[in-house]
């Protein structure tokens, strides 16, 4: 066996073919990451500008056994990332060789830890799926065969768990908070993203994220250019009221991002892309599920009840669009406050993800 650094266009196409081959018989998989991988390969995203990006596969005489993209950024200097991992089943030695190759690259840059499942930044994915393998993944959520987890358990990695929660958009769990919500709504102003003011709102988005998530495991600061690029792409699909900002007088203090589950428009084993955009134009109203992607609030406003008010803003939007069910984004299991919010206002724990970490 041999670890191969992918360099040529032909190799990059083979990398993508291997990825598709892994999922060709999986009826529950929608590929939400292929668009990002293609952008990384083509160096067409400003996200890649300050990063070391090294696609790698391990092959034998029969072809590729496993593959990943190794990513390093000085904004997260202690970590070497083993990202966008895919593999055949029962190839433990190949995965071990792939992991060692990524670690070698990490040591060249002074990294002291390996993290498996972080796809460049938490905005683009964190963790391998560890349950509900028989359910179609929601938009922005990873999906993988169950055996992936066995590979990294065998390498004695630490396991960092994340939870998502599901909820009924038509439920009345907020009724008991109607009085509190009235007071909170009087204290804050809620505004939607305006497409013709993308520069203004994307900067607010970046600043709120960077300040609110500072110190969160694996998070590092985003640039205005990166977030504007990401939001511009999302706006091809999502509604402007999918990004809701909370203002205290003239000061932005929090936000929540949600969108319809666009994966409902993608057939099993398909990929999210141009065809989805066309379907979204004609069949958007048929989407019955939603995804709450993130909620962030400045530290000094977290005890004010603003989180409840932001969630309620989303519920109002879902009712308006006839969306009946929703799923939260992942929450680190160690984040007690965010898990308490999910447990209090959702119907229960749903999917679990796990990132694998190892000292190198």
ZAMARGU-4260 file (C-alpha; in steps of 0.2 Angstrom, whole numbers, plus 5000, padded with zeros to 4 digits):
<rodrens>
0) 5000/5000/5000 | 5005/5018/4997 | 4999/5035/5003 | 4998/5047/4988 | 4997/5065/4988
5) 4983/5071/4975 | 4990/5084/4964 | 4984/5082/4946 | 4967/5086/4939 | 4965/5068/4934
10) 4969/5063/4952 | 4956/5075/4959 | 4943/5068/4947 | 4947/5050/4953 | 4946/5057/4972
15) 4928/5062/4968 | 4924/5046/4959 | 4930/5036/4974 | 4919/5047/4986 | 4904/5043/4975
20) 4907/5025/4974 | 4907/5024/4993 | 4889/5030/4993 | 4882/5023/4977 | 4871/5010/4987
25) 4866/5021/5001 | 4848/5027/4999 | 4849/5039/5014 | 4864/5049/5008 | 4864/5067/5000
30) 4881/5074/4996 | 4882/5091/5004 | 4901/5093/5004 | 4905/5089/4986 | 4902/5107/4981
35) 4915/5113/4994 | 4927/5100/4989 | 4927/5105/4971 | 4929/5123/4976 | 4944/5118/4987
40) 4952/5108/4972 | 4949/5123/4960 | 4956/5136/4973 | 4940/5146/4969 | 4936/5151/4987
45) 4944/5164/4998 | 4942/5152/5012 | 4957/5142/5005 | 4968/5157/5004 | 4977/5155/5020
50) 4976/5137/5022 | 4987/5122/5018 | 4976/5110/5009 | 4982/5092/5004 | 4971/5079/4997
55) 4978/5061/5000 | 4973/5044/4997 | 4979/5027/5001 | 4980/5014/4987 | 4985/4996/4983
60) 4985/4986/4967 | 4966/4986/4967 | 4964/5004/4968 | 4960/5018/4982 | 4956/5011/4999
65) 4953/5027/5009 | 4955/5046/5006 | 4954/5063/5015 | 4959/5081/5013 | 4972/5086/5026
70) 4969/5105/5031 | 4980/5116/5042 | 4977/5134/5046 | 4988/5145/5058 | 4971/5152/5065
75) 4969/5135/5073 | 4988/5131/5075 | 4988/5117/5087 | 4977/5106/5076 | 4980/5096/5060
80) 4963/5092/5052 | 4959/5076/5044 | 4944/5082/5034 | 4931/5075/5021 | 4936/5057/5026
85) 4929/5042/5015 | 4934/5024/5015 | 4930/5006/5010 | 4925/4994/5024 | 4938/4983/5033
90) 4953/4993/5028 | 4961/4997/5045 | 4979/4997/5039 | 4975/5009/5025 | 4966/5021/5037
95) 4981/5020/5049 | 4993/5024/5035 | 4982/5038/5029 | 4981/5045/5047 | 5000/5044/5049
100) 5002/5054/5033 | 4991/5068/5039 | 5000/5068/5056 | 5017/5069/5047 | 5010/5085/5037
105) 5004/5092/5054 | 5021/5090/5062 | 5029/5100/5048 | 5018/5115/5053 | 5020/5113/5072
110) 5003/5105/5075 | 5002/5096/5092 | 4985/5087/5089 | 4975/5078/5076 | 4956/5081/5074
115) 4946/5070/5063 | 4929/5076/5056 | 4933/5095/5056 | 4930/5101/5038 | 4941/5116/5038
120) 4930/5126/5049 | 4915/5122/5060 | 4904/5131/5048 | 4907/5117/5035 | 4905/5102/5046
125) 4911/5094/5062 | 4910/5076/5067 | 4906/5059/5060 | 4888/5053/5061 | 4887/5040/5075
130) 4868/5036/5075 | 4853/5036/5064 | 4862/5029/5049 | 4845/5024/5041 | 4838/5042/5040
135) 4842/5054/5026 | 4854/5068/5031 | 4847/5085/5032 | 4855/5100/5023 | 4872/5104/5029
140) 4873/5088/5040 | 4886/5075/5037 | 4882/5057/5033 | 4894/5042/5033 | 4894/5023/5035
145) 4894/5017/5053 | 4910/5008/5051 | 4920/5025/5050 | 4919/5027/5068 | 4927/5010/5071
150) 4943/5015/5062 | 4946/5030/5074 | 4941/5021/5090 | 4954/5008/5085 | 4967/5022/5085
155) 4964/5027/5103 | 4957/5044/5099 | 4948/5055/5111 | 4929/5056/5107 | 4921/5073/5107
160) 4902/5072/5105 | 4889/5083/5098 | 4870/5082/5099 | 4856/5088/5087 | 4837/5090/5093
165) 4821/5088/5083 | 4806/5099/5086 | 4788/5101/5080 | 4786/5118/5072 | 4767/5118/5076
170) 4769/5114/5095 | 4764/5126/5108 | 4779/5125/5119 | 4781/5143/5119 | 4764/5147/5125
175) 4769/5147/5143 | 4782/5160/5139 | 4770/5172/5131 | 4772/5185/5145 | 4791/5184/5145
180) 4791/5184/5126 | 4781/5200/5126 | 4793/5209/5137 | 4808/5203/5127 | 4801/5208/5110
185) 4798/5225/5117 | 4817/5226/5122 | 4824/5221/5106 | 4821/5224/5087 | 4822/5209/5075
190) 4828/5212/5057 | 4830/5201/5042 | 4845/5200/5030 | 4842/5212/5016 | 4850/5206/5000
195) 4854/5224/4994 | 4863/5227/5010 | 4874/5211/5010 | 4890/5219/5015 | 4882/5228/5030
200) 4873/5212/5036 | 4887/5200/5032 | 4899/5210/5043 | 4887/5210/5057 | 4886/5191/5055
205) 4905/5189/5056 | 4907/5200/5071 | 4893/5192/5081 | 4900/5175/5077 | 4918/5179/5081
210) 4914/5187/5097 | 4900/5175/5103 | 4909/5159/5098 | 4927/5164/5104 | 4934/5150/5115
215) 4922/5137/5108 | 4931/5121/5104 | 4938/5121/5086 | 4931/5138/5082 | 4942/5152/5075
220) 4939/5169/5068 | 4931/5171/5051 | 4934/5185/5039 | 4922/5197/5031 | 4926/5190/5014
225) 4923/5172/5019 | 4906/5175/5027 | 4900/5186/5013 | 4905/5172/5000 | 4896/5159/5011
230) 4880/5170/5013 | 4880/5174/4995 | 4879/5156/4990 | 4866/5152/5003 | 4855/5167/4997
235) 4853/5157/4980 | 4842/5145/4990 | 4837/5152/5007 | 4824/5166/5010 | 4830/5183/5017
240) 4821/5180/5033 | 4831/5164/5036 | 4844/5175/5044 | 4837/5185/5059 | 4846/5198/5069
245) 4842/5205/5086 | 4846/5223/5090 | 4847/5232/5107 | 4843/5249/5101 | 4856/5251/5087
250) 4868/5238/5093 | 4867/5220/5085 | 4868/5208/5099 | 4862/5191/5092 | 4856/5181/5077
255) 4849/5165/5072 | 4851/5156/5055 | 4838/5143/5048 | 4833/5137/5031 | 4822/5124/5024
260) 4829/5107/5022 | 4834/5108/5004 | 4839/5090/5004 | 4821/5086/5002 | 4823/5091/4984
265) 4838/5080/4981 | 4835/5061/4977 | 4844/5048/4987 | 4863/5047/4982 | 4862/5063/4974
270) 4872/5079/4977 | 4867/5097/4982 | 4870/5108/4967 | 4863/5117/4952 | 4849/5105/4949
275) 4844/5108/4967 | 4843/5127/4964 | 4831/5124/4949 | 4820/5113/4959 | 4820/5125/4974
280) 4813/5139/4962 | 4798/5128/4958 | 4795/5116/4973 | 4801/5126/4988 | 4784/5126/4995
285) 4784/5107/4996 | 4798/5107/5009 | 4791/5101/5026 | 4806/5101/5036 | 4818/5115/5042
290) 4836/5116/5049 | 4841/5128/5062 | 4859/5131/5058 | 4866/5142/5072 | 4861/5154/5086
295) 4874/5166/5093 | 4871/5179/5107 | 4884/5191/5114 | 4889/5185/5131 | 4881/5200/5141
300) 4864/5196/5134 | 4863/5177/5136 | 4853/5178/5152 | 4840/5190/5145 | 4829/5177/5137
305) 4835/5183/5120 | 4838/5165/5115 | 4820/5160/5117 | 4814/5175/5107 | 4826/5171/5093
310) 4819/5153/5093 | 4801/5160/5093 | 4805/5171/5078 | 4810/5155/5068 | 4794/5146/5074
315) 4784/5161/5067 | 4793/5159/5050 | 4790/5140/5049 | 4772/5142/5053 | 4770/5155/5039
320) 4778/5143/5026 | 4769/5128/5032 | 4785/5119/5038 | 4780/5106/5051 | 4796/5099/5058
325) 4814/5105/5062 | 4831/5099/5067 | 4844/5110/5076 | 4862/5111/5071 | 4874/5101/5081
330) 4878/5107/5099 | 4894/5101/5108 | 4889/5090/5122 | 4901/5099/5134 | 4890/5115/5130
335) 4878/5113/5145 | 4868/5129/5142 | 4865/5126/5123 | 4860/5108/5127 | 4848/5114/5140
340) 4840/5125/5128 | 4838/5111/5115 | 4831/5099/5129 | 4819/5113/5135 | 4811/5118/5118
345) 4813/5103/5107 | 4805/5086/5107 | 4821/5076/5111 | 4839/5071/5106 | 4840/5066/5088
350) 4857/5064/5079 | 4874/5062/5087 | 4890/5066/5079 | 4908/5063/5086 | 4925/5071/5082
355) 4940/5061/5085 | 4955/5070/5093 | 4973/5063/5096 | 4989/5070/5102 | 5003/5069/5089
</rodrens>
